[in-house]
Amino acid sequence: MVKAIKYNNQPCLKINNLWHVLHSTFNLTQDHNVDFEILEEISNKALKEWPSFSREEFLKAIAKCNNLSAPKPDKLL
């Protein structure tokens, strides 16, 4: 996760750099107005039912995941 965040076109490779980036970004945005209507759009979406699965099935599925890439539509690989 730290490597994926860039600031001034440079990756944040150290936790102190990451903290500085997140802190400065927050400070830049703290006085902006927030449009909470976006939350209404989210709540109006249909809920998705999850099939039942065991702990073992879950662990097998996440063991296949690549932690160096973004998730695909199935949210796992």
mmCIF file of the N, C-alpha and C atoms, coordinates in Angstrom:
data_MODEL
# 
_entry.id   MODEL 
# 
loop_
_atom_site.group_PDB 
_atom_site.id 
_atom_site.type_symbol 
_atom_site.label_atom_id 
_atom_site.label_alt_id 
_atom_site.label_comp_id 
_atom_site.label_asym_id 
_atom_site.label_entity_id 
_atom_site.label_seq_id 
_atom_site.pdbx_PDB_ins_code 
_atom_site.Cartn_x 
_atom_site.Cartn_y 
_atom_site.Cartn_z 
_atom_site.occupancy 
_atom_site.B_iso_or_equiv 
_atom_site.pdbx_formal_charge 
_atom_site.auth_seq_id 
_atom_site.auth_comp_id 
_atom_site.auth_asym_id 
_atom_site.auth_atom_id 
_atom_site.pdbx_PDB_model_num 
ATOM 1   N N  . MET A 1 1  ? 0.817   -1.189  0.000   1.00 0.00 ? 1  MET A N  1 
ATOM 2   C CA . MET A 1 1  ? 0.000   0.000   0.000   1.00 0.00 ? 1  MET A CA 1 
ATOM 3   C C  . MET A 1 1  ? 0.866   1.259   0.000   1.00 0.00 ? 1  MET A C  1 
ATOM 4   N N  . VAL A 1 2  ? 1.896   1.282   0.785   1.00 0.00 ? 2  VAL A N  1 
ATOM 5   C CA . VAL A 1 2  ? 2.739   2.467   0.868   1.00 0.00 ? 2  VAL A CA 1 
ATOM 6   C C  . VAL A 1 2  ? 3.367   2.759   -0.484  1.00 0.00 ? 2  VAL A C  1 
ATOM 7   N N  . LYS A 1 3  ? 3.821   1.731   -1.185  1.00 0.00 ? 3  LYS A N  1 
ATOM 8   C CA . LYS A 1 3  ? 4.468   1.925   -2.480  1.00 0.00 ? 3  LYS A CA 1 
ATOM 9   C C  . LYS A 1 3  ? 3.498   2.438   -3.528  1.00 0.00 ? 3  LYS A C  1 
ATOM 10  N N  . ALA A 1 4  ? 2.198   2.173   -3.375  1.00 0.00 ? 4  ALA A N  1 
ATOM 11  C CA . ALA A 1 4  ? 1.209   2.557   -4.370  1.00 0.00 ? 4  ALA A CA 1 
ATOM 12  C C  . ALA A 1 4  ? 0.886   4.048   -4.308  1.00 0.00 ? 4  ALA A C  1 
ATOM 13  N N  . ILE A 1 5  ? 1.165   4.711   -3.198  1.00 0.00 ? 5  ILE A N  1 
ATOM 14  C CA . ILE A 1 5  ? 0.836   6.121   -3.046  1.00 0.00 ? 5  ILE A CA 1 
ATOM 15  C C  . ILE A 1 5  ? 2.028   6.957   -3.495  1.00 0.00 ? 5  ILE A C  1 
ATOM 16  N N  . LYS A 1 6  ? 1.747   7.895   -4.389  1.00 0.00 ? 6  LYS A N  1 
ATOM 17  C CA . LYS A 1 6  ? 2.800   8.778   -4.878  1.00 0.00 ? 6  LYS A CA 1 
ATOM 18  C C  . LYS A 1 6  ? 2.473   10.219  -4.483  1.00 0.00 ? 6  LYS A C  1 
ATOM 19  N N  . TYR A 1 7  ? 3.509   10.980  -4.230  1.00 0.00 ? 7  TYR A N  1 
ATOM 20  C CA . TYR A 1 7  ? 3.384   12.401  -3.922  1.00 0.00 ? 7  TYR A CA 1 
ATOM 21  C C  . TYR A 1 7  ? 4.497   13.117  -4.668  1.00 0.00 ? 7  TYR A C  1 
ATOM 22  N N  . ASN A 1 8  ? 4.161   14.172  -5.397  1.00 0.00 ? 8  ASN A N  1 
ATOM 23  C CA . ASN A 1 8  ? 5.122   14.856  -6.267  1.00 0.00 ? 8  ASN A CA 1 
ATOM 24  C C  . ASN A 1 8  ? 5.800   13.872  -7.213  1.00 0.00 ? 8  ASN A C  1 
ATOM 25  N N  . ASN A 1 9  ? 5.022   12.946  -7.713  1.00 0.00 ? 9  ASN A N  1 
ATOM 26  C CA . ASN A 1 9  ? 5.468   11.935  -8.680  1.00 0.00 ? 9  ASN A CA 1 
ATOM 27  C C  . ASN A 1 9  ? 6.530   10.979  -8.124  1.00 0.00 ? 9  ASN A C  1 
ATOM 28  N N  . GLN A 1 10 ? 6.624   10.879  -6.807  1.00 0.00 ? 10 GLN A N  1 
ATOM 29  C CA . GLN A 1 10 ? 7.568   9.978   -6.158  1.00 0.00 ? 10 GLN A CA 1 
ATOM 30  C C  . GLN A 1 10 ? 6.802   9.020   -5.255  1.00 0.00 ? 10 GLN A C  1 
ATOM 31  N N  . PRO A 1 11 ? 7.138   7.726   -5.253  1.00 0.00 ? 11 PRO A N  1 
ATOM 32  C CA . PRO A 1 11 ? 6.436   6.786   -4.368  1.00 0.00 ? 11 PRO A CA 1 
ATOM 33  C C  . PRO A 1 11 ? 6.781   7.050   -2.906  1.00 0.00 ? 11 PRO A C  1 
ATOM 34  N N  . CYS A 1 12 ? 5.813   6.850   -2.040  1.00 0.00 ? 12 CYS A N  1 
ATOM 35  C CA . CYS A 1 12 ? 6.028   6.986   -0.593  1.00 0.00 ? 12 CYS A CA 1 
ATOM 36  C C  . CYS A 1 12 ? 6.521   5.636   -0.087  1.00 0.00 ? 12 CYS A C  1 
ATOM 37  N N  . LEU A 1 13 ? 7.805   5.531   0.124   1.00 0.00 ? 13 LEU A N  1 
ATOM 38  C CA . LEU A 1 13 ? 8.399   4.261   0.516   1.00 0.00 ? 13 LEU A CA 1 
ATOM 39  C C  . LEU A 1 13 ? 8.649   4.149   2.015   1.00 0.00 ? 13 LEU A C  1 
ATOM 40  N N  . LYS A 1 14 ? 8.537   5.240   2.731   1.00 0.00 ? 14 LYS A N  1 
ATOM 41  C CA . LYS A 1 14 ? 8.752   5.224   4.175   1.00 0.00 ? 14 LYS A CA 1 
ATOM 42  C C  . LYS A 1 14 ? 7.498   5.716   4.870   1.00 0.00 ? 14 LYS A C  1 
ATOM 43  N N  . ILE A 1 15 ? 7.232   5.173   6.040   1.00 0.00 ? 15 ILE A N  1 
ATOM 44  C CA . ILE A 1 15 ? 6.004   5.516   6.759   1.00 0.00 ? 15 ILE A CA 1 
ATOM 45  C C  . ILE A 1 15 ? 5.949   7.001   7.098   1.00 0.00 ? 15 ILE A C  1 
ATOM 46  N N  . ASN A 1 16 ? 7.096   7.622   7.380   1.00 0.00 ? 16 ASN A N  1 
ATOM 47  C CA . ASN A 1 16 ? 7.100   9.063   7.674   1.00 0.00 ? 16 ASN A CA 1 
ATOM 48  C C  . ASN A 1 16 ? 6.669   9.877   6.458   1.00 0.00 ? 16 ASN A C  1 
ATOM 49  N N  . ASN A 1 17 ? 7.115   9.472   5.269   1.00 0.00 ? 17 ASN A N  1 
ATOM 50  C CA . ASN A 1 17 ? 6.688   10.155  4.040   1.00 0.00 ? 17 ASN A CA 1 
ATOM 51  C C  . ASN A 1 17 ? 5.192   9.988   3.828   1.00 0.00 ? 17 ASN A C  1 
ATOM 52  N N  . LEU A 1 18 ? 4.713   8.782   4.056   1.00 0.00 ? 18 LEU A N  1 
ATOM 53  C CA . LEU A 1 18 ? 3.288   8.511   3.893   1.00 0.00 ? 18 LEU A CA 1 
ATOM 54  C C  . LEU A 1 18 ? 2.480   9.380   4.848   1.00 0.00 ? 18 LEU A C  1 
ATOM 55  N N  . TRP A 1 19 ? 2.897   9.452   6.093   1.00 0.00 ? 19 TRP A N  1 
ATOM 56  C CA . TRP A 1 19 ? 2.188   10.273  7.073   1.00 0.00 ? 19 TRP A CA 1 
ATOM 57  C C  . TRP A 1 19 ? 2.169   11.735  6.622   1.00 0.00 ? 19 TRP A C  1 
ATOM 58  N N  . HIS A 1 20 ? 3.281   12.248  6.142   1.00 0.00 ? 20 HIS A N  1 
ATOM 59  C CA . HIS A 1 20 ? 3.348   13.636  5.684   1.00 0.00 ? 20 HIS A CA 1 
ATOM 60  C C  . HIS A 1 20 ? 2.362   13.871  4.533   1.00 0.00 ? 20 HIS A C  1 
ATOM 61  N N  . VAL A 1 21 ? 2.319   12.966  3.587   1.00 0.00 ? 21 VAL A N  1 
ATOM 62  C CA . VAL A 1 21 ? 1.410   13.103  2.439   1.00 0.00 ? 21 VAL A CA 1 
ATOM 63  C C  . VAL A 1 21 ? -0.044  13.088  2.892   1.00 0.00 ? 21 VAL A C  1 
ATOM 64  N N  . LEU A 1 22 ? -0.404  12.118  3.738   1.00 0.00 ? 22 LEU A N  1 
ATOM 65  C CA . LEU A 1 22 ? -1.794  12.029  4.191   1.00 0.00 ? 22 LEU A CA 1 
ATOM 66  C C  . LEU A 1 22 ? -2.178  13.251  5.030   1.00 0.00 ? 22 LEU A C  1 
ATOM 67  N N  . HIS A 1 23 ? -1.280  13.686  5.875   1.00 0.00 ? 23 HIS A N  1 
ATOM 68  C CA . HIS A 1 23 ? -1.556  14.851  6.723   1.00 0.00 ? 23 HIS A CA 1 
ATOM 69  C C  . HIS A 1 23 ? -1.713  16.114  5.880   1.00 0.00 ? 23 HIS A C  1 
ATOM 70  N N  . SER A 1 24 ? -0.817  16.343  4.939   1.00 0.00 ? 24 SER A N  1 
ATOM 71  C CA . SER A 1 24 ? -0.911  17.539  4.111   1.00 0.00 ? 24 SER A CA 1 
ATOM 72  C C  . SER A 1 24 ? -2.139  17.498  3.206   1.00 0.00 ? 24 SER A C  1 
ATOM 73  N N  . THR A 1 25 ? -2.504  16.329  2.707   1.00 0.00 ? 25 THR A N  1 
ATOM 74  C CA . THR A 1 25 ? -3.707  16.202  1.875   1.00 0.00 ? 25 THR A CA 1 
ATOM 75  C C  . THR A 1 25 ? -4.948  16.512  2.693   1.00 0.00 ? 25 THR A C  1 
ATOM 76  N N  . PHE A 1 26 ? -5.011  15.988  3.900   1.00 0.00 ? 26 PHE A N  1 
ATOM 77  C CA . PHE A 1 26 ? -6.146  16.284  4.777   1.00 0.00 ? 26 PHE A CA 1 
ATOM 78  C C  . PHE A 1 26 ? -6.236  17.780  5.028   1.00 0.00 ? 26 PHE A C  1 
ATOM 79  N N  . ASN A 1 27 ? -5.121  18.408  5.334   1.00 0.00 ? 27 ASN A N  1 
ATOM 80  C CA . ASN A 1 27 ? -5.125  19.841  5.625   1.00 0.00 ? 27 ASN A CA 1 
ATOM 81  C C  . ASN A 1 27 ? -5.578  20.667  4.430   1.00 0.00 ? 27 ASN A C  1 
ATOM 82  N N  . LEU A 1 28 ? -5.260  20.225  3.231   1.00 0.00 ? 28 LEU A N  1 
ATOM 83  C CA . LEU A 1 28 ? -5.695  20.943  2.032   1.00 0.00 ? 28 LEU A CA 1 
ATOM 84  C C  . LEU A 1 28 ? -7.198  20.839  1.805   1.00 0.00 ? 28 LEU A C  1 
ATOM 85  N N  . THR A 1 29 ? -7.806  19.764  2.262   1.00 0.00 ? 29 THR A N  1 
ATOM 86  C CA . THR A 1 29 ? -9.216  19.515  1.956   1.00 0.00 ? 29 THR A CA 1 
ATOM 87  C C  . THR A 1 29 ? -10.162 19.773  3.119   1.00 0.00 ? 29 THR A C  1 
ATOM 88  N N  . GLN A 1 30 ? -9.655  20.048  4.300   1.00 0.00 ? 30 GLN A N  1 
ATOM 89  C CA . GLN A 1 30 ? -10.527 20.119  5.468   1.00 0.00 ? 30 GLN A CA 1 
ATOM 90  C C  . GLN A 1 30 ? -11.551 21.247  5.407   1.00 0.00 ? 30 GLN A C  1 
ATOM 91  N N  . ASP A 1 31 ? -11.308 22.306  4.656   1.00 0.00 ? 31 ASP A N  1 
ATOM 92  C CA . ASP A 1 31 ? -12.264 23.412  4.578   1.00 0.00 ? 31 ASP A CA 1 
ATOM 93  C C  . ASP A 1 31 ? -13.192 23.340  3.370   1.00 0.00 ? 31 ASP A C  1 
ATOM 94  N N  . HIS A 1 32 ? -13.095 22.275  2.583   1.00 0.00 ? 32 HIS A N  1 
ATOM 95  C CA . HIS A 1 32 ? -13.970 22.123  1.424   1.00 0.00 ? 32 HIS A CA 1 
ATOM 96  C C  . HIS A 1 32 ? -15.334 21.596  1.839   1.00 0.00 ? 32 HIS A C  1 
ATOM 97  N N  . ASN A 1 33 ? -16.352 22.040  1.129   1.00 0.00 ? 33 ASN A N  1 
ATOM 98  C CA . ASN A 1 33 ? -17.698 21.532  1.380   1.00 0.00 ? 33 ASN A CA 1 
ATOM 99  C C  . ASN A 1 33 ? -17.813 20.110  0.861   1.00 0.00 ? 33 ASN A C  1 
ATOM 100 N N  . VAL A 1 34 ? -18.624 19.323  1.538   1.00 0.00 ? 34 VAL A N  1 
ATOM 101 C CA . VAL A 1 34 ? -18.834 17.934  1.155   1.00 0.00 ? 34 VAL A CA 1 
ATOM 102 C C  . VAL A 1 34 ? -20.268 17.775  0.671   1.00 0.00 ? 34 VAL A C  1 
ATOM 103 N N  . ASP A 1 35 ? -20.431 17.132  -0.471  1.00 0.00 ? 35 ASP A N  1 
ATOM 104 C CA . ASP A 1 35 ? -21.761 16.864  -1.009  1.00 0.00 ? 35 ASP A CA 1 
ATOM 105 C C  . ASP A 1 35 ? -22.211 15.495  -0.514  1.00 0.00 ? 35 ASP A C  1 
ATOM 106 N N  . PHE A 1 36 ? -23.036 15.478  0.514   1.00 0.00 ? 36 PHE A N  1 
ATOM 107 C CA . PHE A 1 36 ? -23.472 14.227  1.124   1.00 0.00 ? 36 PHE A CA 1 
ATOM 108 C C  . PHE A 1 36 ? -24.537 13.500  0.303   1.00 0.00 ? 36 PHE A C  1 
ATOM 109 N N  . GLU A 1 37 ? -25.028 14.111  -0.776  1.00 0.00 ? 37 GLU A N  1 
ATOM 110 C CA . GLU A 1 37 ? -26.031 13.455  -1.614  1.00 0.00 ? 37 GLU A CA 1 
ATOM 111 C C  . GLU A 1 37 ? -25.485 12.186  -2.252  1.00 0.00 ? 37 GLU A C  1 
ATOM 112 N N  . ILE A 1 38 ? -24.178 12.092  -2.405  1.00 0.00 ? 38 ILE A N  1 
ATOM 113 C CA . ILE A 1 38 ? -23.570 10.879  -2.963  1.00 0.00 ? 38 ILE A CA 1 
ATOM 114 C C  . ILE A 1 38 ? -23.909 9.673   -2.101  1.00 0.00 ? 38 ILE A C  1 
ATOM 115 N N  . LEU A 1 39 ? -24.070 9.885   -0.802  1.00 0.00 ? 39 LEU A N  1 
ATOM 116 C CA . LEU A 1 39 ? -24.410 8.785   0.089   1.00 0.00 ? 39 LEU A CA 1 
ATOM 117 C C  . LEU A 1 39 ? -25.812 8.254   -0.186  1.00 0.00 ? 39 LEU A C  1 
ATOM 118 N N  . GLU A 1 40 ? -26.701 9.109   -0.643  1.00 0.00 ? 40 GLU A N  1 
ATOM 119 C CA . GLU A 1 40 ? -28.053 8.671   -0.992  1.00 0.00 ? 40 GLU A CA 1 
ATOM 120 C C  . GLU A 1 40 ? -28.004 7.704   -2.172  1.00 0.00 ? 40 GLU A C  1 
ATOM 121 N N  . GLU A 1 41 ? -27.150 7.996   -3.143  1.00 0.00 ? 41 GLU A N  1 
ATOM 122 C CA . GLU A 1 41 ? -27.014 7.107   -4.303  1.00 0.00 ? 41 GLU A CA 1 
ATOM 123 C C  . GLU A 1 41 ? -26.518 5.735   -3.874  1.00 0.00 ? 41 GLU A C  1 
ATOM 124 N N  . ILE A 1 42 ? -25.609 5.704   -2.937  1.00 0.00 ? 42 ILE A N  1 
ATOM 125 C CA . ILE A 1 42 ? -25.066 4.435   -2.468  1.00 0.00 ? 42 ILE A CA 1 
ATOM 126 C C  . ILE A 1 42 ? -26.128 3.629   -1.734  1.00 0.00 ? 42 ILE A C  1 
ATOM 127 N N  . SER A 1 43 ? -26.887 4.280   -0.868  1.00 0.00 ? 43 SER A N  1 
ATOM 128 C CA . SER A 1 43 ? -27.869 3.549   -0.069  1.00 0.00 ? 43 SER A CA 1 
ATOM 129 C C  . SER A 1 43 ? -29.038 3.033   -0.904  1.00 0.00 ? 43 SER A C  1 
ATOM 130 N N  . ASN A 1 44 ? -29.263 3.602   -2.076  1.00 0.00 ? 44 ASN A N  1 
ATOM 131 C CA . ASN A 1 44 ? -30.375 3.169   -2.923  1.00 0.00 ? 44 ASN A CA 1 
ATOM 132 C C  . ASN A 1 44 ? -30.042 1.941   -3.766  1.00 0.00 ? 44 ASN A C  1 
ATOM 133 N N  . LYS A 1 45 ? -28.810 1.513   -3.750  1.00 0.00 ? 45 LYS A N  1 
ATOM 134 C CA . LYS A 1 45 ? -28.435 0.347   -4.545  1.00 0.00 ? 45 LYS A CA 1 
ATOM 135 C C  . LYS A 1 45 ? -28.918 -0.927  -3.859  1.00 0.00 ? 45 LYS A C  1 
ATOM 136 N N  . ALA A 1 46 ? -29.268 -1.907  -4.661  1.00 0.00 ? 46 ALA A N  1 
ATOM 137 C CA . ALA A 1 46 ? -29.760 -3.182  -4.129  1.00 0.00 ? 46 ALA A CA 1 
ATOM 138 C C  . ALA A 1 46 ? -28.647 -3.900  -3.371  1.00 0.00 ? 46 ALA A C  1 
ATOM 139 N N  . LEU A 1 47 ? -29.014 -4.535  -2.288  1.00 0.00 ? 47 LEU A N  1 
ATOM 140 C CA . LEU A 1 47 ? -28.048 -5.314  -1.525  1.00 0.00 ? 47 LEU A CA 1 
ATOM 141 C C  . LEU A 1 47 ? -27.753 -6.612  -2.257  1.00 0.00 ? 47 LEU A C  1 
ATOM 142 N N  . LYS A 1 48 ? -26.531 -7.045  -2.184  1.00 0.00 ? 48 LYS A N  1 
ATOM 143 C CA . LYS A 1 48 ? -26.114 -8.274  -2.845  1.00 0.00 ? 48 LYS A CA 1 
ATOM 144 C C  . LYS A 1 48 ? -26.006 -9.377  -1.797  1.00 0.00 ? 48 LYS A C  1 
ATOM 145 N N  . GLU A 1 49 ? -26.645 -10.481 -2.064  1.00 0.00 ? 49 GLU A N  1 
ATOM 146 C CA . GLU A 1 49 ? -26.573 -11.626 -1.154  1.00 0.00 ? 49 GLU A CA 1 
ATOM 147 C C  . GLU A 1 49 ? -25.285 -12.399 -1.404  1.00 0.00 ? 49 GLU A C  1 
ATOM 148 N N  . TRP A 1 50 ? -24.616 -12.768 -0.340  1.00 0.00 ? 50 TRP A N  1 
ATOM 149 C CA . TRP A 1 50 ? -23.405 -13.568 -0.433  1.00 0.00 ? 50 TRP A CA 1 
ATOM 150 C C  . TRP A 1 50 ? -23.732 -15.030 -0.195  1.00 0.00 ? 50 TRP A C  1 
ATOM 151 N N  . PRO A 1 51 ? -23.177 -15.907 -1.008  1.00 0.00 ? 51 PRO A N  1 
ATOM 152 C CA . PRO A 1 51 ? -23.376 -17.334 -0.732  1.00 0.00 ? 51 PRO A CA 1 
ATOM 153 C C  . PRO A 1 51 ? -22.607 -17.717 0.537   1.00 0.00 ? 51 PRO A C  1 
ATOM 154 N N  . SER A 1 52 ? -23.086 -18.733 1.216   1.00 0.00 ? 52 SER A N  1 
ATOM 155 C CA . SER A 1 52 ? -22.378 -19.200 2.412   1.00 0.00 ? 52 SER A CA 1 
ATOM 156 C C  . SER A 1 52 ? -21.047 -19.827 2.022   1.00 0.00 ? 52 SER A C  1 
ATOM 157 N N  . PHE A 1 53 ? -20.047 -19.660 2.868   1.00 0.00 ? 53 PHE A N  1 
ATOM 158 C CA . PHE A 1 53 ? -18.749 -20.289 2.650   1.00 0.00 ? 53 PHE A CA 1 
ATOM 159 C C  . PHE A 1 53 ? -18.094 -20.534 3.998   1.00 0.00 ? 53 PHE A C  1 
ATOM 160 N N  . SER A 1 54 ? -17.225 -21.513 4.020   1.00 0.00 ? 54 SER A N  1 
ATOM 161 C CA . SER A 1 54 ? -16.553 -21.878 5.267   1.00 0.00 ? 54 SER A CA 1 
ATOM 162 C C  . SER A 1 54 ? -15.278 -21.049 5.433   1.00 0.00 ? 54 SER A C  1 
ATOM 163 N N  . ARG A 1 55 ? -14.732 -21.098 6.609   1.00 0.00 ? 55 ARG A N  1 
ATOM 164 C CA . ARG A 1 55 ? -13.465 -20.404 6.882   1.00 0.00 ? 55 ARG A CA 1 
ATOM 165 C C  . ARG A 1 55 ? -12.366 -20.977 5.985   1.00 0.00 ? 55 ARG A C  1 
ATOM 166 N N  . GLU A 1 56 ? -12.365 -22.280 5.807   1.00 0.00 ? 56 GLU A N  1 
ATOM 167 C CA . GLU A 1 56 ? -11.357 -22.930 4.960   1.00 0.00 ? 56 GLU A CA 1 
ATOM 168 C C  . GLU A 1 56 ? -11.469 -22.450 3.511   1.00 0.00 ? 56 GLU A C  1 
ATOM 169 N N  . GLU A 1 57 ? -12.691 -22.363 2.995   1.00 0.00 ? 57 GLU A N  1 
ATOM 170 C CA . GLU A 1 57 ? -12.888 -21.880 1.628   1.00 0.00 ? 57 GLU A CA 1 
ATOM 171 C C  . GLU A 1 57 ? -12.384 -20.439 1.489   1.00 0.00 ? 57 GLU A C  1 
ATOM 172 N N  . PHE A 1 58 ? -12.652 -19.631 2.489   1.00 0.00 ? 58 PHE A N  1 
ATOM 173 C CA . PHE A 1 58 ? -12.211 -18.243 2.468   1.00 0.00 ? 58 PHE A CA 1 
ATOM 174 C C  . PHE A 1 58 ? -10.682 -18.158 2.456   1.00 0.00 ? 58 PHE A C  1 
ATOM 175 N N  . LEU A 1 59 ? -10.046 -18.924 3.329   1.00 0.00 ? 59 LEU A N  1 
ATOM 176 C CA . LEU A 1 59 ? -8.583  -18.901 3.404   1.00 0.00 ? 59 LEU A CA 1 
ATOM 177 C C  . LEU A 1 59 ? -7.947  -19.394 2.109   1.00 0.00 ? 59 LEU A C  1 
ATOM 178 N N  . LYS A 1 60 ? -8.527  -20.412 1.485   1.00 0.00 ? 60 LYS A N  1 
ATOM 179 C CA . LYS A 1 60 ? -8.012  -20.896 0.204   1.00 0.00 ? 60 LYS A CA 1 
ATOM 180 C C  . LYS A 1 60 ? -8.133  -19.823 -0.870  1.00 0.00 ? 60 LYS A C  1 
ATOM 181 N N  . ALA A 1 61 ? -9.259  -19.108 -0.866  1.00 0.00 ? 61 ALA A N  1 
ATOM 182 C CA . ALA A 1 61 ? -9.485  -18.074 -1.882  1.00 0.00 ? 61 ALA A CA 1 
ATOM 183 C C  . ALA A 1 61 ? -8.511  -16.921 -1.724  1.00 0.00 ? 61 ALA A C  1 
ATOM 184 N N  . ILE A 1 62 ? -8.308  -16.445 -0.506  1.00 0.00 ? 62 ILE A N  1 
ATOM 185 C CA . ILE A 1 62 ? -7.412  -15.299 -0.342  1.00 0.00 ? 62 ILE A CA 1 
ATOM 186 C C  . ILE A 1 62 ? -5.946  -15.691 -0.485  1.00 0.00 ? 62 ILE A C  1 
ATOM 187 N N  . ALA A 1 63 ? -5.628  -16.969 -0.301  1.00 0.00 ? 63 ALA A N  1 
ATOM 188 C CA . ALA A 1 63 ? -4.249  -17.419 -0.496  1.00 0.00 ? 63 ALA A CA 1 
ATOM 189 C C  . ALA A 1 63 ? -3.832  -17.269 -1.960  1.00 0.00 ? 63 ALA A C  1 
ATOM 190 N N  . LYS A 1 64 ? -4.794  -17.281 -2.873  1.00 0.00 ? 64 LYS A N  1 
ATOM 191 C CA . LYS A 1 64 ? -4.524  -17.148 -4.304  1.00 0.00 ? 64 LYS A CA 1 
ATOM 192 C C  . LYS A 1 64 ? -4.344  -15.691 -4.727  1.00 0.00 ? 64 LYS A C  1 
ATOM 193 N N  . CYS A 1 65 ? -4.681  -14.753 -3.843  1.00 0.00 ? 65 CYS A N  1 
ATOM 194 C CA . CYS A 1 65 ? -4.665  -13.336 -4.198  1.00 0.00 ? 65 CYS A CA 1 
ATOM 195 C C  . CYS A 1 65 ? -3.246  -12.802 -4.337  1.00 0.00 ? 65 CYS A C  1 
ATOM 196 N N  . ASN A 1 66 ? -3.090  -11.911 -5.272  1.00 0.00 ? 66 ASN A N  1 
ATOM 197 C CA . ASN A 1 66 ? -1.822  -11.226 -5.487  1.00 0.00 ? 66 ASN A CA 1 
ATOM 198 C C  . ASN A 1 66 ? -1.892  -9.896  -4.752  1.00 0.00 ? 66 ASN A C  1 
ATOM 199 N N  . ASN A 1 67 ? -1.026  -9.681  -3.777  1.00 0.00 ? 67 ASN A N  1 
ATOM 200 C CA . ASN A 1 67 ? -1.073  -8.436  -3.020  1.00 0.00 ? 67 ASN A CA 1 
ATOM 201 C C  . ASN A 1 67 ? -0.322  -7.299  -3.703  1.00 0.00 ? 67 ASN A C  1 
ATOM 202 N N  . LEU A 1 68 ? 0.093   -7.495  -4.933  1.00 0.00 ? 68 LEU A N  1 
ATOM 203 C CA . LEU A 1 68 ? 0.798   -6.453  -5.663  1.00 0.00 ? 68 LEU A CA 1 
ATOM 204 C C  . LEU A 1 68 ? -0.037  -5.860  -6.795  1.00 0.00 ? 68 LEU A C  1 
ATOM 205 N N  . SER A 1 69 ? -1.329  -6.224  -6.870  1.00 0.00 ? 69 SER A N  1 
ATOM 206 C CA . SER A 1 69 ? -2.162  -5.689  -7.941  1.00 0.00 ? 69 SER A CA 1 
ATOM 207 C C  . SER A 1 69 ? -3.545  -5.348  -7.410  1.00 0.00 ? 69 SER A C  1 
ATOM 208 N N  . ALA A 1 70 ? -4.270  -4.593  -8.205  1.00 0.00 ? 70 ALA A N  1 
ATOM 209 C CA . ALA A 1 70 ? -5.629  -4.195  -7.835  1.00 0.00 ? 70 ALA A CA 1 
ATOM 210 C C  . ALA A 1 70 ? -6.591  -5.353  -8.078  1.00 0.00 ? 70 ALA A C  1 
ATOM 211 N N  . PRO A 1 71 ? -7.701  -5.408  -7.319  1.00 0.00 ? 71 PRO A N  1 
ATOM 212 C CA . PRO A 1 71 ? -8.653  -6.492  -7.517  1.00 0.00 ? 71 PRO A CA 1 
ATOM 213 C C  . PRO A 1 71 ? -9.372  -6.368  -8.861  1.00 0.00 ? 71 PRO A C  1 
ATOM 214 N N  . LYS A 1 72 ? -9.714  -7.518  -9.385  1.00 0.00 ? 72 LYS A N  1 
ATOM 215 C CA . LYS A 1 72 ? -10.501 -7.578  -10.619 1.00 0.00 ? 72 LYS A CA 1 
ATOM 216 C C  . LYS A 1 72 ? -11.985 -7.580  -10.234 1.00 0.00 ? 72 LYS A C  1 
ATOM 217 N N  . PRO A 1 73 ? -12.896 -7.675  -11.192 1.00 0.00 ? 73 PRO A N  1 
ATOM 218 C CA . PRO A 1 73 ? -14.311 -7.610  -10.864 1.00 0.00 ? 73 PRO A CA 1 
ATOM 219 C C  . PRO A 1 73 ? -14.788 -8.609  -9.817  1.00 0.00 ? 73 PRO A C  1 
ATOM 220 N N  . ASP A 1 74 ? -14.112 -9.756  -9.699  1.00 0.00 ? 74 ASP A N  1 
ATOM 221 C CA . ASP A 1 74 ? -14.545 -10.732 -8.700  1.00 0.00 ? 74 ASP A CA 1 
ATOM 222 C C  . ASP A 1 74 ? -14.072 -10.359 -7.292  1.00 0.00 ? 74 ASP A C  1 
ATOM 223 N N  . LYS A 1 75 ? -13.323 -9.254  -7.198  1.00 0.00 ? 75 LYS A N  1 
ATOM 224 C CA . LYS A 1 75 ? -12.822 -8.695  -5.934  1.00 0.00 ? 75 LYS A CA 1 
ATOM 225 C C  . LYS A 1 75 ? -11.780 -9.551  -5.248  1.00 0.00 ? 75 LYS A C  1 
ATOM 226 N N  . LEU A 1 76 ? -11.340 -10.636 -5.870  1.00 0.00 ? 76 LEU A N  1 
ATOM 227 C CA . LEU A 1 76 ? -10.353 -11.501 -5.240  1.00 0.00 ? 76 LEU A CA 1 
ATOM 228 C C  . LEU A 1 76 ? -9.026  -11.537 -5.976  1.00 0.00 ? 76 LEU A C  1 
ATOM 229 N N  . LEU A 1 77 ? -9.049  -11.715 -7.262  1.00 0.00 ? 77 LEU A N  1 
ATOM 230 C CA . LEU A 1 77 ? -7.784  -11.900 -7.990  1.00 0.00 ? 77 LEU A CA 1 
ATOM 231 C C  . LEU A 1 77 ? -7.463  -10.731 -8.891  1.00 0.00 ? 77 LEU A C  1 
# 
